[in-house]
Amino acid sequence: MKKILITGGVGFIGVNLALDLLKDKENFVVIYDNLSRNGVEKNLKYLLTLKLKNFEFIKGDIRDYKKLKEIVNGYDEIYHLAAQVAVTKSVESPIEDFEINATGTLYLLETIRKNCPSAILIFSSTNKVYGELSHLKLKEDKKRYYLVDRKNGIDENENLNFHSPYGCSKGTADQYIRDYYRIYGLKTVVFRQSCIYGPFQYGNEDQGWVAHFVIKSILNEKINIYGNGKQVRDILFISDLINAYKLAIKNIEKCKGEIFNIGGGNKNTFSLLELIEFLEKKLDKKIEYEFFDPRPGDQKVFISNNRKFERLTGWKIKIGKEEGIEKLIKWVKKNIIR
C-alpha cells in the first residue's frame, strides 16, 4: 500500500486531491491540518462521512516541529499544501505569515530529509513570487489588459521579484524546496500556480477570487473590485491541477528538482470585469460591484506559460473556463446556497 501525506489537506485543493487519491484502495491517505481556515471544517466533515478505511486525519500545525518529527515517517508521497494564503493577511501579520509559509516548510523538509528521504514532495507555490510584473508591456482596452511581449504567457525564466510578505514567504519556501533537491537529493517538485478553482472552495476577496465572485453573485451580494477590474488571470480547474500533480509523480525522474508554472494558459483567461459579465449571462441577473483603490503589488496580467511541464509530461488541460465555471456554479448552488 502507498502511504501519502497531504499537509493542509482539508483546504480546497487538499480535499479535492484527497478524494481523487482515495479512489485507489491501494493508497492510504493521511491529512495533517490545523483547521484554521474558514470552511475547511465542512470539508473534513464530508471526508469523515465517507467512512473510508484508507483515510486518517491528524490535527496539527505545520509550525509544530516536534509533532512533524513524530508523524512524518514512511511516506511515499507528500503534498505540501499547508499555507497562509492571503496577501492582505500577510501585510497585517508578516511574522505569522513567514512562520507558516517559510519556517513551516523548512521544518517539513528537515523531517523528510531525516525520516523519509525517498519520498516524493509536491509543493504548491504561487505566481506571486514574480511580483508585480510592472516591467511588462501591456495594451489596455475597455475590459482587460493584454500582454504585448509575452504572447505565450509568463514562463519559469521570469525573474523572481517578491512584492509582499506573502510573496517573500512563499518564495522562500519555493527556493528551499528546490535547494533540498540540489543539496540533499530529495525528490521535490514546485508548482507556481495561477488561479485554481472548483468545488469545495469557500473563496473570499483575499483568496479564491473566482469562487468568491460566483458565491457573491448567486447570493445577490455586491462584489468589491480593487483596481479598475481589467486585471487578467488565467484560471485552472482543480481536476486539471490534480492531473498535473499525478503526472509529476509518474514522471518524477524528469520532474524532480524542477519548478513549473501551472495555470489555465491563454485559452482560459478572464479579467475581473469579464468574469462578472460571464456570470451575469449564466445567472441571468445584474451583478452589483464597486471599485476601490488597487492593492500594492497586484499584477495587472498573469497568464501562465505551461509549455515546460507539457513538454516533459504530456499534460493537457481538459476542463475549459466556461465548463469549469458551470461546474462551480452547480456546486455552490447545491452546497452553499440553501
C-alpha positions, 0 to 999 in steps of 0.5 A, spaced: 500 500 500 502 507 498 502 511 504 501 519 502 501 525 506 497 531 504 499 537 509 493 542 509 489 537 506 482 539 508 483 546 504 480 546 497 485 543 493 487 538 499 480 535 499 479 535 492 486 531 491 484 527 497 478 524 494 481 523 487 487 519 491 482 515 495 479 512 489 485 507 489 484 502 495 491 501 494 493 508 497 492 510 504 491 517 505 493 521 511 491 529 512 495 533 517 491 540 518 490 545 523 483 547 521 484 554 521 481 556 515 474 558 514 470 552 511 475 547 511 471 544 517 465 542 512 470 539 508 473 534 513 466 533 515 464 530 508 471 526 508 469 523 515 462 521 512 465 517 507 467 512 512 473 510 508 478 505 511 484 508 507 483 515 510 486 518 517 486 525 519 491 528 524 490 535 527 496 539 527 500 545 525 505 545 520 509 550 525 509 544 530 516 541 529 516 536 534 509 533 532 512 533 524 518 529 527 513 524 530 508 523 524 512 524 518 515 517 517 514 512 511 511 516 506 511 515 499 508 521 497 507 528 500 503 534 498 505 540 501 499 544 501 499 547 508 499 555 507 497 562 509 494 564 503 492 571 503 496 577 501 492 582 505 493 577 511 500 577 510 501 585 510 497 585 517 501 579 520 508 578 516 511 574 522 505 569 522 505 569 515 513 567 514 512 562 520 507 558 516 509 559 509 517 559 510 519 556 517 513 551 516 516 548 510 523 548 512 521 544 518 517 539 513 523 538 509 528 537 515 523 531 517 523 528 510 530 529 509 531 525 516 525 520 516 523 519 509 528 521 504 525 517 498 519 520 498 516 524 493 514 532 495 509 536 491 509 543 493 504 548 491 507 555 490 504 561 487 505 566 481 506 571 486 513 570 487 514 574 480 511 580 483 508 585 480 510 584 473 510 592 472 516 591 467 511 588 462 508 591 456 501 591 456 495 594 451 489 596 455 482 596 452 475 597 455 475 590 459 482 587 460 489 588 459 493 584 454 500 582 454 504 585 448 511 581 449 509 575 452 504 572 447 505 565 450 504 567 457 509 568 463 514 562 463 519 559 469 525 564 466 521 570 469 525 573 474 523 572 481 521 579 484 517 578 491 512 584 492 509 582 499 510 578 505 506 573 502 510 573 496 517 573 500 514 567 504 512 563 499 518 564 495 522 562 500 519 556 501 519 555 493 527 556 493 528 551 499 524 546 496 528 546 490 535 547 494 533 540 498 533 537 491 540 540 489 543 539 496 540 533 499 537 529 493 530 529 495 525 528 490 521 535 490 517 538 485 514 546 485 508 548 482 507 556 481 500 556 480 495 561 477 488 561 479 485 554 481 478 553 482 472 548 483 468 545 488 469 545 495 472 552 495 469 557 500 473 563 496 473 570 499 476 577 496 483 575 499 483 568 496 479 564 491 477 570 487 473 566 482 469 562 487 468 568 491 465 572 485 460 566 483 458 565 491 457 573 491 453 573 485 448 567 486 447 570 493 445 577 490 451 580 494 455 586 491 462 584 489 468 589 491 473 590 485 480 593 487 483 596 481 479 598 475 477 590 474 481 589 467 486 585 471 487 578 467 488 571 470 488 565 467 484 560 471 485 552 472 480 547 474 482 543 480 481 536 476 486 539 471 491 541 477 490 534 480 492 531 473 498 535 473 500 533 480 499 525 478 503 526 472 509 529 476 509 523 480 509 518 474 514 522 471 518 524 477 525 522 474 524 528 469 520 532 474 524 532 480 528 538 482 524 542 477 519 548 478 513 549 473 508 554 472 501 551 472 495 555 470 489 555 465 494 558 459 491 563 454 485 559 452 482 560 459 483 567 461 478 572 464 479 579 467 475 581 473 470 585 469 469 579 464 468 574 469 462 578 472 459 579 465 460 571 464 456 570 470 451 575 469 449 571 462 449 564 466 445 567 472 441 571 468 441 577 473 445 584 474 451 583 478 452 589 483 460 591 484 464 597 486 471 599 485 476 601 490 483 603 490 488 597 487 492 593 492 500 594 492 503 589 488 497 586 484 499 584 477 495 587 472 496 580 467 498 573 469 497 568 464 501 562 465 506 559 460 505 551 461 509 549 455 515 546 460 511 541 464 507 539 457 513 538 454 516 533 459 509 530 461 504 530 456 499 534 460 493 537 457 488 541 460 481 538 459 476 542 463 475 549 459 473 556 463 466 556 461 465 548 463 469 549 469 465 555 471 458 551 470 461 546 474 462 551 480 456 554 479 452 547 480 456 546 486 455 552 490 448 552 488 447 545 491 452 546 497 452 553 499 446 556 497 440 553 501 
